[in-house]
């Protein structure tokens, strides 16, 4: 691919990346190119800086949508926030009570397995027992 065409594709890719909230594959599909180009372009520091900047913009956008859910009373979003940000206070804890007393003692029946008499064993095993 000629340099001028690749430069134009990089620019178009960045526009598509912003529109697709930093999801790479749809941008590549729309341009009709493989992921190899993306990895090659990430070696270009200017391009990489643009992509990373868009990552932070996307993160902020997602955060704002998340807080909109909390403001609108979404209980799941609220609980998620409380568990992740204030985990010490709002972490679900499992309390195990191991102080139960049994009325009868626990009896384990441990008997050695009964062995077959040598005459009932196959002929090869009889020789081993006799030795």
C-alpha positions in Angstrom: 0.0 0.0 0.0 1.4 3.4 -0.9 2.4 5.8 1.9 -0.2 8.4 1.0 -3.0 5.9 1.0 -1.9 4.3 4.3 -1.8 7.8 5.9 -5.4 8.5 4.7 -6.5 5.1 6.0 -4.9 5.8 9.4 -6.9 9.1 9.6 -10.1 7.3 8.5 -9.4 4.6 11.1 -9.1 7.1 13.9 -12.5 8.7 12.9 -14.1 5.2 12.8 -12.5 4.3 16.1 -14.0 7.3 17.9 -17.4 6.5 16.4 -17.2 2.8 17.5 -16.1 3.7 21.1 -12.6 2.2 20.6 -13.7 -1.2 19.4 -11.1 -2.0 16.8 -12.6 -4.8 14.7 -15.6 -3.0 13.3 -13.2 -0.2 12.1 -11.0 -2.7 10.4 -13.9 -4.4 8.8 -15.3 -1.1 7.5 -11.9 -0.2 5.9 -11.6 -3.8 4.6 -8.1 -4.4 6.2 -6.7 -6.9 8.6 -5.6 -6.5 12.2 -2.0 -6.6 11.0 -2.3 -2.9 9.8 -3.5 -1.9 13.3 -0.5 -3.5 15.0 1.8 -1.9 12.4 0.3 1.5 12.9 0.6 1.2 16.7 4.4 1.3 16.3 3.9 4.9 15.0 4.1 7.0 18.2 1.7 9.8 17.0 -0.9 7.2 16.0 -0.5 5.3 19.3 -0.9 8.5 21.3 -4.2 9.3 19.4 -5.5 5.8 20.2 -4.6 6.0 23.9 -6.1 9.5 24.2 -9.4 8.1 22.7 -9.2 5.2 25.2 -9.3 7.7 28.1 -12.1 9.7 26.4 -14.1 6.4 26.0 -13.4 5.5 29.7 -14.8 8.9 30.8 -17.9 8.5 28.5 -18.6 5.0 30.0 -18.2 6.4 33.5 -20.6 9.2 32.8 -23.2 6.7 31.5 -22.6 4.6 34.6 -23.3 7.5 36.9 -26.4 8.4 34.9 -27.7 4.9 35.8 -27.0 5.5 39.4 -28.7 8.9 39.3 -31.8 7.3 37.7 -32.0 4.8 40.6 -30.6 1.7 39.0 -30.0 -0.6 42.0 -27.6 -2.9 40.3 -25.3 -0.1 39.2 -25.5 1.4 42.7 -24.6 -2.0 44.3 -21.8 -2.5 41.8 -20.3 0.9 42.6 -20.6 0.3 46.4 -18.9 -3.1 46.1 -16.1 -2.0 43.9 -15.3 1.5 45.3 -16.2 0.9 49.0 -15.6 -2.8 49.1 -14.6 -2.9 52.8 -18.0 -1.6 53.9 -20.2 -3.3 51.3 -18.5 -6.6 50.4 -20.7 -9.6 50.8 -19.4 -11.8 53.5 -20.0 -15.5 54.1 -20.3 -16.4 57.8 -19.7 -20.0 58.5 -20.9 -21.4 61.9 -18.9 -24.4 62.8 -20.0 -24.7 66.4 -22.8 -27.1 65.8 -23.0 -29.9 68.4 -24.2 -33.3 67.3 -26.6 -35.2 69.6 -24.9 -38.5 68.7 -21.2 -39.0 68.0 -20.2 -39.5 64.5 -19.2 -43.1 63.9 -17.1 -44.1 61.0 -17.1 -47.7 60.0 -13.6 -48.5 59.0 -13.2 -52.2 58.3 -10.5 -53.7 56.0 -11.9 -55.0 52.8 -12.7 -58.7 52.8 -10.2 -60.6 50.7 -11.3 -63.5 48.5 -9.9 -66.8 49.6 -7.0 -67.9 47.4 -9.0 -70.6 45.7 -11.4 -68.1 44.2 -8.6 -65.9 42.8 -7.4 -66.4 39.2 -4.5 -68.8 38.8 -1.8 -66.2 38.4 -2.8 -64.4 41.6 -2.8 -67.7 43.6 0.9 -68.1 42.9 1.6 -64.6 44.3 -0.2 -65.3 47.5 1.5 -68.7 48.1 5.0 -67.1 47.7 
